[in-house]
Amino acid sequence: MTVKLDSWLLEILACPNCKGALRADEAADELVCTGECGYVYPVRDGIPVLLVDEARTPAS
């Protein structure tokens, strides 16, 4: 499954941790913070799960 979010939605969504912009990683069904923290948020059944407790830290 690929991330299918409207572009207008991605424009208004922000990382709940650092308030950075999010970009869709379609290959992994995730939203990646392009801001300071770089957290990666899952997308389940087409719904972004923007909870810091559900996020993973970027691979080092």
C-alpha distance matrix in Angstrom:
0.0 3.8 6.8 8.7 12.1 15.4 17.6 20.4 18.5 17.8 21.5 22.7 20.6 22.4 22.2 24.2 25.9 27.4 26.5 25.0 22.4 18.7 16.4 12.7 11.4 8.2 8.3 8.6 6.9 10.7 13.6 16.6 20.1 22.2 25.4 27.7 25.8 22.5 20.7 16.9 15.3 12.2 9.8 9.6 8.6 8.7 12.1 13.4 15.5 18.4 20.8 22.7 23.0 19.2 18.9 19.5 21.9 21.2 22.0 25.6
3.8 0.0 3.8 6.1 9.4 12.5 14.3 17.3 15.7 14.6 18.2 19.8 17.9 19.7 19.9 22.2 24.0 25.0 23.9 22.1 19.3 15.6 13.1 9.3 8.4 5.0 6.4 7.5 5.5 8.8 11.1 14.0 17.5 19.2 22.5 25.1 23.6 20.2 18.8 15.2 13.9 11.4 9.1 10.2 9.7 8.3 11.4 12.1 14.8 17.1 19.9 21.6 22.5 18.9 18.0 18.6 20.7 19.6 20.8 24.2
6.8 3.8 0.0 3.8 6.1 9.5 11.3 14.0 12.1 11.0 14.7 16.1 14.2 16.1 16.6 18.9 21.0 21.9 20.5 18.9 16.0 12.4 10.3 6.7 7.2 5.0 8.0 8.2 5.2 7.0 8.4 11.7 14.8 16.7 19.7 22.6 21.1 18.1 16.6 13.3 11.6 9.7 7.0 9.0 9.1 6.5 8.8 9.0 12.1 14.1 17.2 19.1 20.4 17.0 16.1 17.2 19.2 18.4 20.2 23.6
8.7 6.1 3.8 0.0 3.8 6.7 9.2 11.8 10.4 10.3 13.8 15.2 14.0 16.7 17.9 20.2 22.7 23.5 21.5 20.1 16.9 13.7 11.8 8.7 10.3 8.0 11.3 12.0 8.9 10.5 11.0 14.3 16.9 18.5 21.5 24.6 23.6 20.7 19.4 16.3 14.4 12.7 9.5 10.9 9.8 6.6 9.2 10.2 13.8 15.6 19.0 21.3 22.9 19.7 18.9 20.5 22.5 21.8 23.8 27.1
12.1 9.4 6.1 3.8 0.0 3.8 6.4 8.4 6.6 6.9 10.3 11.5 10.6 13.7 15.4 17.7 20.5 21.0 18.7 17.4 14.2 11.5 10.2 8.2 11.0 9.9 13.6 13.8 10.6 10.9 10.1 13.3 15.2 16.8 19.4 22.7 21.9 19.4 18.3 15.7 13.7 12.8 9.8 11.8 11.3 7.5 8.6 8.9 12.7 13.8 17.4 19.8 21.8 19.0 18.2 20.2 22.0 21.5 24.0 27.1
15.4 12.5 9.5 6.7 3.8 0.0 3.8 5.4 5.3 6.6 8.9 10.4 10.9 14.3 16.8 19.1 22.1 22.2 19.3 18.1 14.6 12.7 11.6 10.5 13.6 12.7 16.5 17.2 14.2 14.3 12.9 15.6 16.9 17.9 20.3 23.9 23.7 21.4 20.7 18.5 16.7 16.3 13.4 15.4 14.6 10.9 11.6 11.9 15.7 16.2 19.9 22.3 24.6 22.1 21.2 23.2 24.8 24.2 26.8 29.7
17.6 14.3 11.3 9.2 6.4 3.8 0.0 3.8 5.4 5.2 6.3 9.0 10.1 13.1 15.8 18.6 21.2 20.7 17.7 16.0 12.4 11.0 9.9 9.9 13.3 13.2 16.9 17.8 15.4 14.9 12.8 14.7 15.5 15.7 18.2 21.8 22.2 20.0 19.9 18.3 17.1 17.4 15.2 17.8 17.6 13.8 14.2 13.6 17.1 16.9 20.6 22.5 25.2 23.0 21.5 23.3 24.3 23.4 26.0 28.6
20.4 17.3 14.0 11.8 8.4 5.4 3.8 0.0 3.8 5.5 5.1 6.7 8.9 12.2 15.5 17.8 20.7 20.2 16.8 15.8 12.5 12.0 12.0 12.6 16.3 16.5 20.2 20.7 18.0 17.0 14.6 16.4 16.5 16.9 18.6 22.2 22.7 21.1 21.0 19.7 18.2 18.9 16.7 19.1 18.9 15.2 14.8 14.2 17.4 16.8 20.4 22.4 25.4 23.6 22.4 24.6 25.6 25.1 28.1 30.6
18.5 15.7 12.1 10.4 6.6 5.3 5.4 3.8 0.0 3.8 5.3 5.4 6.2 9.9 12.9 14.9 18.0 18.0 14.8 14.3 11.3 10.2 10.8 11.0 14.7 15.1 18.8 18.6 15.6 14.4 12.0 14.3 14.5 15.7 17.3 20.7 20.6 19.1 18.4 17.0 15.1 15.6 13.5 15.8 15.9 12.3 11.4 10.6 13.7 13.1 16.8 19.0 21.8 20.0 19.1 21.6 22.9 22.8 26.0 28.6
17.8 14.6 11.0 10.3 6.9 6.6 5.2 5.5 3.8 0.0 3.8 5.5 5.2 8.0 10.7 13.5 16.1 15.7 12.8 11.5 8.1 6.7 7.1 8.0 11.8 12.9 16.5 16.3 13.9 12.2 9.3 11.0 11.2 12.0 14.0 17.5 17.6 15.8 15.5 14.2 13.0 14.0 12.6 15.6 16.4 12.8 12.0 10.2 13.2 12.3 15.9 17.5 20.5 18.7 17.1 19.1 20.1 19.6 22.7 25.2
21.5 18.2 14.7 13.8 10.3 8.9 6.3 5.1 5.3 3.8 0.0 3.8 5.8 8.1 11.4 14.1 16.6 15.5 12.2 10.9 7.6 8.1 9.1 11.1 14.8 16.2 19.7 19.7 17.5 15.5 12.3 13.2 12.4 12.4 13.8 17.3 18.2 16.9 17.2 16.7 15.8 17.4 16.2 19.3 20.1 16.5 15.5 13.6 16.2 14.6 18.0 19.3 22.6 21.3 19.5 21.6 22.0 21.5 24.8 26.9
22.7 19.8 16.1 15.2 11.5 10.4 9.0 6.7 5.4 5.5 3.8 0.0 3.8 6.5 10.2 12.0 15.0 14.3 10.7 10.6 8.4 9.1 11.3 13.1 16.8 18.2 21.7 21.1 18.5 16.4 13.1 14.2 13.0 13.7 14.3 17.5 18.1 17.4 17.1 16.9 15.5 17.2 16.1 18.9 19.8 16.5 14.6 12.7 14.8 12.8 16.1 17.6 21.0 20.0 18.7 21.3 22.0 22.2 25.6 27.8
20.6 17.9 14.2 14.0 10.6 10.9 10.1 8.9 6.2 5.2 5.8 3.8 0.0 3.8 7.0 8.9 12.0 12.0 8.8 8.9 7.0 6.8 9.5 11.1 14.5 16.2 19.5 18.4 15.8 13.3 10.0 11.3 10.2 11.8 12.4 15.4 15.3 14.5 13.7 13.4 11.8 13.7 13.0 15.9 17.4 14.3 12.1 9.6 11.3 9.1 12.4 14.0 17.3 16.3 14.9 17.6 18.5 19.0 22.5 24.8
22.4 19.7 16.1 16.7 13.7 14.3 13.1 12.2 9.9 8.0 8.1 6.5 3.8 0.0 3.8 6.1 8.6 8.2 5.1 5.5 5.0 5.9 9.6 12.0 14.9 17.4 20.2 18.7 16.7 13.6 10.0 10.1 7.9 9.6 9.3 11.9 11.9 11.7 11.2 11.9 11.0 13.8 14.2 17.3 19.4 16.7 14.3 11.1 11.8 8.7 11.3 11.9 15.5 15.1 13.3 15.7 16.1 16.7 20.4 22.4
22.2 19.9 16.6 17.9 15.4 16.8 15.8 15.5 12.9 10.7 11.4 10.2 7.0 3.8 0.0 3.8 5.4 5.8 4.6 5.2 6.3 6.5 10.1 12.3 14.4 17.3 19.6 17.6 16.0 12.4 9.2 8.5 6.0 8.6 7.9 9.7 8.8 8.9 7.9 9.2 8.8 12.2 13.5 16.6 19.3 17.2 14.7 11.0 10.7 7.2 9.0 8.7 12.4 12.3 10.1 12.4 12.7 13.7 17.5 19.4
24.2 22.2 18.9 20.2 17.7 19.1 18.6 17.8 14.9 13.5 14.1 12.0 8.9 6.1 3.8 0.0 3.8 6.0 5.6 8.1 9.9 10.2 13.7 15.5 17.5 20.2 22.3 19.9 18.1 14.7 11.9 11.7 9.5 12.2 10.8 11.6 10.2 11.3 9.6 11.2 10.1 13.2 14.7 17.2 20.0 18.4 15.3 11.8 10.5 6.7 7.1 6.8 10.5 11.3 10.1 13.0 13.6 15.5 19.3 21.2
25.9 24.0 21.0 22.7 20.5 22.1 21.2 20.7 18.0 16.1 16.6 15.0 12.0 8.6 5.4 3.8 0.0 3.8 6.0 8.0 10.8 11.4 14.8 16.9 18.4 21.4 23.1 20.6 19.4 15.8 13.1 11.9 9.2 11.6 9.5 9.1 7.4 9.4 8.1 10.8 10.9 14.5 16.7 19.3 22.5 21.1 18.2 14.5 12.8 9.2 8.7 6.5 10.1 11.6 9.8 11.8 11.5 13.6 17.3 18.7
27.4 25.0 21.9 23.5 21.0 22.2 20.7 20.2 18.0 15.7 15.5 14.3 12.0 8.2 5.8 6.0 3.8 0.0 3.9 5.5 9.0 10.7 14.2 16.9 18.6 21.9 23.8 21.7 20.8 17.0 13.9 12.0 8.6 9.7 6.8 6.4 6.3 8.8 9.1 12.2 13.0 16.7 18.7 21.8 24.8 22.9 20.2 16.5 15.6 11.9 12.1 10.2 13.8 15.0 12.6 14.0 12.9 14.2 17.8 18.7
26.5 23.9 20.5 21.5 18.7 19.3 17.7 16.8 14.8 12.8 12.2 10.7 8.8 5.1 4.6 5.6 6.0 3.9 0.0 3.8 6.7 9.0 12.7 15.6 18.0 21.0 23.4 21.7 20.3 16.7 13.2 12.0 8.6 9.6 7.3 8.7 9.3 10.7 10.9 13.1 13.2 16.7 18.0 21.1 23.6 21.3 18.7 15.2 14.9 11.3 12.5 11.7 15.5 16.1 14.0 16.0 15.4 16.3 20.1 21.3
25.0 22.1 18.9 20.1 17.4 18.1 16.0 15.8 14.3 11.5 10.9 10.6 8.9 5.5 5.2 8.1 8.0 5.5 3.8 0.0 3.8 6.6 9.9 13.2 15.5 18.7 21.0 19.6 18.6 15.1 11.5 9.6 6.1 6.0 4.2 6.9 8.2 8.5 9.8 11.7 12.6 16.1 17.4 20.8 23.3 20.8 18.8 15.2 15.5 12.3 14.1 13.1 16.8 16.9 14.1 15.4 14.5 14.5 18.1 19.3
22.4 19.3 16.0 16.9 14.2 14.6 12.4 12.5 11.3 8.1 7.6 8.4 7.0 5.0 6.3 9.9 10.8 9.0 6.7 3.8 0.0 3.8 6.8 10.3 13.0 15.9 18.6 17.8 16.6 13.4 9.7 8.4 5.9 5.5 6.2 9.7 10.8 9.8 10.9 11.7 12.2 15.1 15.7 19.3 21.4 18.5 16.9 13.7 14.9 12.3 14.9 14.7 18.3 17.5 14.8 16.2 15.7 15.2 18.7 20.3
18.7 15.6 12.4 13.7 11.5 12.7 11.0 12.0 10.2 6.7 8.1 9.1 6.8 5.9 6.5 10.2 11.4 10.7 9.0 6.6 3.8 0.0 3.8 6.8 9.5 12.4 15.1 14.1 12.8 9.7 6.0 5.4 4.5 5.8 7.9 11.3 11.2 9.1 9.4 9.0 9.2 11.8 12.2 15.9 18.0 15.2 14.0 10.7 12.3 10.4 13.3 13.5 16.8 15.3 12.7 14.0 14.1 13.5 16.8 19.0
16.4 13.1 10.3 11.8 10.2 11.6 9.9 12.0 10.8 7.1 9.1 11.3 9.5 9.6 10.1 13.7 14.8 14.2 12.7 9.9 6.8 3.8 0.0 3.8 6.5 9.2 12.0 11.8 10.9 8.5 5.5 5.3 6.5 6.9 10.2 13.5 13.4 10.5 11.0 9.6 10.2 11.9 11.9 15.6 17.4 14.5 14.2 11.5 13.7 12.7 15.8 16.1 19.0 16.9 14.2 14.9 15.1 13.7 16.4 18.7
12.7 9.3 6.7 8.7 8.2 10.5 9.9 12.6 11.0 8.0 11.1 13.1 11.1 12.0 12.3 15.5 16.9 16.9 15.6 13.2 10.3 6.8 3.8 0.0 3.8 5.7 8.8 8.8 7.5 6.1 4.6 6.3 9.0 10.2 13.5 16.6 15.8 12.6 12.3 9.7 9.6 10.0 9.4 12.9 14.4 11.7 12.2 10.1 12.7 12.8 16.0 16.8 19.1 16.4 14.1 14.8 15.7 14.3 16.6 19.4
11.4 8.4 7.2 10.3 11.0 13.6 13.3 16.3 14.7 11.8 14.8 16.8 14.5 14.9 14.4 17.5 18.4 18.6 18.0 15.5 13.0 9.5 6.5 3.8 0.0 3.8 5.6 5.7 6.0 5.2 5.8 6.7 10.2 11.4 14.9 17.4 16.2 12.6 12.2 9.2 9.9 9.8 9.8 13.1 14.8 12.8 13.8 11.9 13.9 14.5 17.1 17.6 19.3 16.3 13.9 13.7 14.5 12.7 14.2 17.2
8.2 5.0 5.0 8.0 9.9 12.7 13.2 16.5 15.1 12.9 16.2 18.2 16.2 17.4 17.3 20.2 21.4 21.9 21.0 18.7 15.9 12.4 9.2 5.7 3.8 0.0 3.8 5.5 5.1 6.7 8.3 10.2 13.8 15.0 18.5 21.1 19.9 16.3 15.6 12.3 12.1 10.9 9.8 12.3 13.2 11.2 13.2 12.4 14.9 16.2 19.0 20.0 21.4 18.1 16.3 16.4 17.7 16.0 17.2 20.3
8.3 6.4 8.0 11.3 13.6 16.5 16.9 20.2 18.8 16.5 19.7 21.7 19.5 20.2 19.6 22.3 23.1 23.8 23.4 21.0 18.6 15.1 12.0 8.8 5.6 3.8 0.0 3.8 5.9 8.0 10.5 11.8 15.5 16.7 20.2 22.4 20.8 17.1 16.4 13.0 13.3 11.8 11.4 13.5 14.6 13.5 15.6 14.8 16.7 18.3 20.6 21.2 22.1 18.7 16.9 16.2 17.4 15.4 15.8 19.0
8.6 7.5 8.2 12.0 13.8 17.2 17.8 20.7 18.6 16.3 19.7 21.1 18.4 18.7 17.6 19.9 20.6 21.7 21.7 19.6 17.8 14.1 11.8 8.8 5.7 5.5 3.8 0.0 3.9 5.4 8.7 10.1 13.9 15.8 18.9 20.7 18.6 15.1 13.7 10.1 10.3 8.5 9.0 11.1 13.0 12.4 13.9 12.7 13.9 15.6 17.5 18.0 18.6 15.1 13.4 12.7 14.3 12.9 13.5 17.0
6.9 5.5 5.2 8.9 10.6 14.2 15.4 18.0 15.6 13.9 17.5 18.5 15.8 16.7 16.0 18.1 19.4 20.8 20.3 18.6 16.6 12.8 10.9 7.5 6.0 5.1 5.9 3.9 0.0 3.8 7.1 9.9 13.5 15.8 18.8 20.9 18.8 15.6 13.8 10.0 8.9 6.5 5.6 7.8 9.5 8.6 10.1 9.3 11.0 13.1 15.4 16.7 17.4 13.8 12.7 13.1 15.3 14.6 15.9 19.6
10.7 8.8 7.0 10.5 10.9 14.3 14.9 17.0 14.4 12.2 15.5 16.4 13.3 13.6 12.4 14.7 15.8 17.0 16.7 15.1 13.4 9.7 8.5 6.1 5.2 6.7 8.0 5.4 3.8 0.0 3.8 6.4 9.8 12.5 15.2 17.3 15.1 12.0 10.1 6.5 5.5 4.5 5.3 8.7 11.3 10.0 10.1 7.9 9.1 10.3 12.6 13.5 14.7 11.4 9.6 10.3 12.2 11.7 13.7 17.2
13.6 11.1 8.4 11.0 10.1 12.9 12.8 14.6 12.0 9.3 12.3 13.1 10.0 10.0 9.2 11.9 13.1 13.9 13.2 11.5 9.7 6.0 5.5 4.6 5.8 8.3 10.5 8.7 7.1 3.8 0.0 3.8 6.7 9.4 12.0 14.4 12.8 9.9 8.4 5.7 5.1 6.4 7.1 10.8 13.3 11.2 10.5 7.5 9.0 8.8 11.6 12.3 14.4 11.8 9.5 10.7 11.9 11.5 14.3 17.3
16.6 14.0 11.7 14.3 13.3 15.6 14.7 16.4 14.3 11.0 13.2 14.2 11.3 10.1 8.5 11.7 11.9 12.0 12.0 9.6 8.4 5.4 5.3 6.3 6.7 10.2 11.8 10.1 9.9 6.4 3.8 0.0 3.8 6.3 9.0 11.2 9.7 6.5 6.1 4.5 6.3 8.8 10.5 14.2 17.0 15.0 14.2 10.9 11.6 10.5 12.7 12.2 14.7 12.7 9.5 9.7 9.8 8.7 11.7 14.4
20.1 17.5 14.8 16.9 15.2 16.9 15.5 16.5 14.5 11.2 12.4 13.0 10.2 7.9 6.0 9.5 9.2 8.6 8.6 6.1 5.9 4.5 6.5 9.0 10.2 13.8 15.5 13.9 13.5 9.8 6.7 3.8 0.0 3.8 5.4 7.8 6.9 4.6 5.4 6.2 8.1 11.4 13.2 16.8 19.7 17.5 16.1 12.4 12.8 10.6 12.4 11.4 14.5 13.5 10.2 10.7 10.0 9.4 12.9 14.8
22.2 19.2 16.7 18.5 16.8 17.9 15.7 16.9 15.7 12.0 12.4 13.7 11.8 9.6 8.6 12.2 11.6 9.7 9.6 6.0 5.5 5.8 6.9 10.2 11.4 15.0 16.7 15.8 15.8 12.5 9.4 6.3 3.8 0.0 3.8 7.0 7.9 5.8 8.4 9.5 11.7 14.8 16.4 20.1 22.7 20.2 19.1 15.7 16.4 14.1 16.1 14.9 18.1 17.2 13.8 13.8 12.4 10.9 14.0 15.2
25.4 22.5 19.7 21.5 19.4 20.3 18.2 18.6 17.3 14.0 13.8 14.3 12.4 9.3 7.9 10.8 9.5 6.8 7.3 4.2 6.2 7.9 10.2 13.5 14.9 18.5 20.2 18.9 18.8 15.2 12.0 9.0 5.4 3.8 0.0 3.8 5.9 5.9 8.6 11.0 13.1 16.7 18.5 22.1 24.9 22.6 20.9 17.2 17.4 14.5 15.8 14.1 17.6 17.5 14.2 14.4 12.6 11.9 15.2 15.9
27.7 25.1 22.6 24.6 22.7 23.9 21.8 22.2 20.7 17.5 17.3 17.5 15.4 11.9 9.7 11.6 9.1 6.4 8.7 6.9 9.7 11.3 13.5 16.6 17.4 21.1 22.4 20.7 20.9 17.3 14.4 11.2 7.8 7.0 3.8 0.0 3.8 5.9 8.7 12.0 14.4 18.2 20.5 24.0 27.1 25.1 23.2 19.5 18.9 15.9 16.4 13.9 17.1 17.6 14.3 14.1 11.6 11.3 14.4 14.4
25.8 23.6 21.1 23.6 21.9 23.7 22.2 22.7 20.6 17.6 18.2 18.1 15.3 11.9 8.8 10.2 7.4 6.3 9.3 8.2 10.8 11.2 13.4 15.8 16.2 19.9 20.8 18.6 18.8 15.1 12.8 9.7 6.9 7.9 5.9 3.8 0.0 3.8 5.5 9.2 11.7 15.4 18.2 21.4 24.8 23.3 21.3 17.5 16.4 13.6 13.6 10.8 13.6 14.2 10.8 10.4 8.0 8.5 11.9 12.4
22.5 20.2 18.1 20.7 19.4 21.4 20.0 21.1 19.1 15.8 16.9 17.4 14.5 11.7 8.9 11.3 9.4 8.8 10.7 8.5 9.8 9.1 10.5 12.6 12.6 16.3 17.1 15.1 15.6 12.0 9.9 6.5 4.6 5.8 5.9 5.9 3.8 0.0 3.8 6.5 9.7 13.1 15.8 19.2 22.4 20.9 19.4 15.7 15.2 13.0 13.7 11.5 14.1 13.6 9.9 9.1 6.9 6.1 9.6 10.9
20.7 18.8 16.6 19.4 18.3 20.7 19.9 21.0 18.4 15.5 17.2 17.1 13.7 11.2 7.9 9.6 8.1 9.1 10.9 9.8 10.9 9.4 11.0 12.3 12.2 15.6 16.4 13.7 13.8 10.1 8.4 6.1 5.4 8.4 8.6 8.7 5.5 3.8 0.0 3.8 6.5 10.0 13.1 16.2 19.6 18.5 16.7 13.1 11.9 10.0 10.3 8.1 10.5 9.8 6.0 5.8 4.9 5.9 9.7 11.9
16.9 15.2 13.3 16.3 15.7 18.5 18.3 19.7 17.0 14.2 16.7 16.9 13.4 11.9 9.2 11.2 10.8 12.2 13.1 11.7 11.7 9.0 9.6 9.7 9.2 12.3 13.0 10.1 10.0 6.5 5.7 4.5 6.2 9.5 11.0 12.0 9.2 6.5 3.8 0.0 3.8 6.7 9.8 13.0 16.4 15.3 14.0 10.7 10.0 9.2 10.2 9.2 10.9 8.8 5.4 5.3 6.3 6.5 9.7 12.8
15.3 13.9 11.6 14.4 13.7 16.7 17.1 18.2 15.1 13.0 15.8 15.5 11.8 11.0 8.8 10.1 10.9 13.0 13.2 12.6 12.2 9.2 10.2 9.6 9.9 12.1 13.3 10.3 8.9 5.5 5.1 6.3 8.1 11.7 13.1 14.4 11.7 9.7 6.5 3.8 0.0 3.8 6.7 9.7 13.2 12.2 10.5 7.1 6.2 6.0 7.5 8.0 9.5 6.8 4.7 6.7 9.1 10.2 13.1 16.4
12.2 11.4 9.7 12.7 12.8 16.3 17.4 18.9 15.6 14.0 17.4 17.2 13.7 13.8 12.2 13.2 14.5 16.7 16.7 16.1 15.1 11.8 11.9 10.0 9.8 10.9 11.8 8.5 6.5 4.5 6.4 8.8 11.4 14.8 16.7 18.2 15.4 13.1 10.0 6.7 3.8 0.0 3.8 6.3 9.8 9.6 8.5 6.2 5.7 7.7 9.2 10.6 11.1 7.5 6.9 8.6 11.6 12.5 14.8 18.3
9.8 9.1 7.0 9.5 9.8 13.4 15.2 16.7 13.5 12.6 16.2 16.1 13.0 14.2 13.5 14.7 16.7 18.7 18.0 17.4 15.7 12.2 11.9 9.4 9.8 9.8 11.4 9.0 5.6 5.3 7.1 10.5 13.2 16.4 18.5 20.5 18.2 15.8 13.1 9.8 6.7 3.8 0.0 3.8 6.6 5.8 5.3 4.3 5.8 8.6 11.0 13.2 13.9 10.5 10.4 12.4 15.3 15.8 18.0 21.6
9.6 10.2 9.0 10.9 11.8 15.4 17.8 19.1 15.8 15.6 19.3 18.9 15.9 17.3 16.6 17.2 19.3 21.8 21.1 20.8 19.3 15.9 15.6 12.9 13.1 12.3 13.5 11.1 7.8 8.7 10.8 14.2 16.8 20.1 22.1 24.0 21.4 19.2 16.2 13.0 9.7 6.3 3.8 0.0 3.8 5.3 5.2 6.4 7.0 10.7 12.4 15.0 14.9 11.3 12.4 14.4 17.8 18.7 20.5 24.2
8.6 9.7 9.1 9.8 11.3 14.6 17.6 18.9 15.9 16.4 20.1 19.8 17.4 19.4 19.3 20.0 22.5 24.8 23.6 23.3 21.4 18.0 17.4 14.4 14.8 13.2 14.6 13.0 9.5 11.3 13.3 17.0 19.7 22.7 24.9 27.1 24.8 22.4 19.6 16.4 13.2 9.8 6.6 3.8 0.0 3.8 5.5 8.5 10.0 13.5 15.5 18.5 18.5 15.0 16.2 18.2 21.4 22.1 23.9 27.6
8.7 8.3 6.5 6.6 7.5 10.9 13.8 15.2 12.3 12.8 16.5 16.5 14.3 16.7 17.2 18.4 21.1 22.9 21.3 20.8 18.5 15.2 14.5 11.7 12.8 11.2 13.5 12.4 8.6 10.0 11.2 15.0 17.5 20.2 22.6 25.1 23.3 20.9 18.5 15.3 12.2 9.6 5.8 5.3 3.8 0.0 3.8 6.6 9.4 12.4 15.2 18.1 18.8 15.5 16.0 18.2 21.0 21.4 23.5 27.1
12.1 11.4 8.8 9.2 8.6 11.6 14.2 14.8 11.4 12.0 15.5 14.6 12.1 14.3 14.7 15.3 18.2 20.2 18.7 18.8 16.9 14.0 14.2 12.2 13.8 13.2 15.6 13.9 10.1 10.1 10.5 14.2 16.1 19.1 20.9 23.2 21.3 19.4 16.7 14.0 10.5 8.5 5.3 5.2 5.5 3.8 0.0 3.8 6.3 9.2 11.9 15.1 16.0 13.1 13.9 16.6 19.5 20.4 23.0 26.5
13.4 12.1 9.0 10.2 8.9 11.9 13.6 14.2 10.6 10.2 13.6 12.7 9.6 11.1 11.0 11.8 14.5 16.5 15.2 15.2 13.7 10.7 11.5 10.1 11.9 12.4 14.8 12.7 9.3 7.9 7.5 10.9 12.4 15.7 17.2 19.5 17.5 15.7 13.1 10.7 7.1 6.2 4.3 6.4 8.5 6.6 3.8 0.0 3.8 5.8 9.0 11.8 13.3 10.6 10.7 13.6 16.2 17.2 20.0 23.3
15.5 14.8 12.1 13.8 12.7 15.7 17.1 17.4 13.7 13.2 16.2 14.8 11.3 11.8 10.7 10.5 12.8 15.6 14.9 15.5 14.9 12.3 13.7 12.7 13.9 14.9 16.7 13.9 11.0 9.1 9.0 11.6 12.8 16.4 17.4 18.9 16.4 15.2 11.9 10.0 6.2 5.7 5.8 7.0 10.0 9.4 6.3 3.8 0.0 3.8 5.7 8.8 9.7 7.2 8.2 11.5 14.5 16.2 19.1 22.4
18.4 17.1 14.1 15.6 13.8 16.2 16.9 16.8 13.1 12.3 14.6 12.8 9.1 8.7 7.2 6.7 9.2 11.9 11.3 12.3 12.3 10.4 12.7 12.8 14.5 16.2 18.3 15.6 13.1 10.3 8.8 10.5 10.6 14.1 14.5 15.9 13.6 13.0 10.0 9.2 6.0 7.7 8.6 10.7 13.5 12.4 9.2 5.8 3.8 0.0 3.8 6.5 8.7 7.4 7.5 11.0 13.3 15.2 18.5 21.4
20.8 19.9 17.2 19.0 17.4 19.9 20.6 20.4 16.8 15.9 18.0 16.1 12.4 11.3 9.0 7.1 8.7 12.1 12.5 14.1 14.9 13.3 15.8 16.0 17.1 19.0 20.6 17.5 15.4 12.6 11.6 12.7 12.4 16.1 15.8 16.4 13.6 13.7 10.3 10.2 7.5 9.2 11.0 12.4 15.5 15.2 11.9 9.0 5.7 3.8 0.0 3.8 5.3 5.3 6.4 10.1 12.6 15.3 18.4 21.1
22.7 21.6 19.1 21.3 19.8 22.3 22.5 22.4 19.0 17.5 19.3 17.6 14.0 11.9 8.7 6.8 6.5 10.2 11.7 13.1 14.7 13.5 16.1 16.8 17.6 20.0 21.2 18.0 16.7 13.5 12.3 12.2 11.4 14.9 14.1 13.9 10.8 11.5 8.1 9.2 8.0 10.6 13.2 15.0 18.5 18.1 15.1 11.8 8.8 6.5 3.8 0.0 3.8 5.4 5.1 8.1 9.8 12.9 16.1 18.4
23.0 22.5 20.4 22.9 21.8 24.6 25.2 25.4 21.8 20.5 22.6 21.0 17.3 15.5 12.4 10.5 10.1 13.8 15.5 16.8 18.3 16.8 19.0 19.1 19.3 21.4 22.1 18.6 17.4 14.7 14.4 14.7 14.5 18.1 17.6 17.1 13.6 14.1 10.5 10.9 9.5 11.1 13.9 14.9 18.5 18.8 16.0 13.3 9.7 8.7 5.3 3.8 0.0 3.8 5.6 8.2 10.5 14.0 16.6 19.0
19.2 18.9 17.0 19.7 19.0 22.1 23.0 23.6 20.0 18.7 21.3 20.0 16.3 15.1 12.3 11.3 11.6 15.0 16.1 16.9 17.5 15.3 16.9 16.4 16.3 18.1 18.7 15.1 13.8 11.4 11.8 12.7 13.5 17.2 17.5 17.6 14.2 13.6 9.8 8.8 6.8 7.5 10.5 11.3 15.0 15.5 13.1 10.6 7.2 7.4 5.3 5.4 3.8 0.0 3.8 6.7 10.0 12.9 15.4 18.3
18.9 18.0 16.1 18.9 18.2 21.2 21.5 22.4 19.1 17.1 19.5 18.7 14.9 13.3 10.1 10.1 9.8 12.6 14.0 14.1 14.8 12.7 14.2 14.1 13.9 16.3 16.9 13.4 12.7 9.6 9.5 9.5 10.2 13.8 14.2 14.3 10.8 9.9 6.0 5.4 4.7 6.9 10.4 12.4 16.2 16.0 13.9 10.7 8.2 7.5 6.4 5.1 5.6 3.8 0.0 3.7 6.7 9.4 12.2 15.1
19.5 18.6 17.2 20.5 20.2 23.2 23.3 24.6 21.6 19.1 21.6 21.3 17.6 15.7 12.4 13.0 11.8 14.0 16.0 15.4 16.2 14.0 14.9 14.8 13.7 16.4 16.2 12.7 13.1 10.3 10.7 9.7 10.7 13.8 14.4 14.1 10.4 9.1 5.8 5.3 6.7 8.6 12.4 14.4 18.2 18.2 16.6 13.6 11.5 11.0 10.1 8.1 8.2 6.7 3.7 0.0 3.8 6.5 8.7 11.7
21.9 20.7 19.2 22.5 22.0 24.8 24.3 25.6 22.9 20.1 22.0 22.0 18.5 16.1 12.7 13.6 11.5 12.9 15.4 14.5 15.7 14.1 15.1 15.7 14.5 17.7 17.4 14.3 15.3 12.2 11.9 9.8 10.0 12.4 12.6 11.6 8.0 6.9 4.9 6.3 9.1 11.6 15.3 17.8 21.4 21.0 19.5 16.2 14.5 13.3 12.6 9.8 10.5 10.0 6.7 3.8 0.0 3.8 6.5 8.6
21.2 19.6 18.4 21.8 21.5 24.2 23.4 25.1 22.8 19.6 21.5 22.2 19.0 16.7 13.7 15.5 13.6 14.2 16.3 14.5 15.2 13.5 13.7 14.3 12.7 16.0 15.4 12.9 14.6 11.7 11.5 8.7 9.4 10.9 11.9 11.3 8.5 6.1 5.9 6.5 10.2 12.5 15.8 18.7 22.1 21.4 20.4 17.2 16.2 15.2 15.3 12.9 14.0 12.9 9.4 6.5 3.8 0.0 3.8 6.3
22.0 20.8 20.2 23.8 24.0 26.8 26.0 28.1 26.0 22.7 24.8 25.6 22.5 20.4 17.5 19.3 17.3 17.8 20.1 18.1 18.7 16.8 16.4 16.6 14.2 17.2 15.8 13.5 15.9 13.7 14.3 11.7 12.9 14.0 15.2 14.4 11.9 9.6 9.7 9.7 13.1 14.8 18.0 20.5 23.9 23.5 23.0 20.0 19.1 18.5 18.4 16.1 16.6 15.4 12.2 8.7 6.5 3.8 0.0 3.8
25.6 24.2 23.6 27.1 27.1 29.7 28.6 30.6 28.6 25.2 26.9 27.8 24.8 22.4 19.4 21.2 18.7 18.7 21.3 19.3 20.3 19.0 18.7 19.4 17.2 20.3 19.0 17.0 19.6 17.2 17.3 14.4 14.8 15.2 15.9 14.4 12.4 10.9 11.9 12.8 16.4 18.3 21.6 24.2 27.6 27.1 26.5 23.3 22.4 21.4 21.1 18.4 19.0 18.3 15.1 11.7 8.6 6.3 3.8 0.0
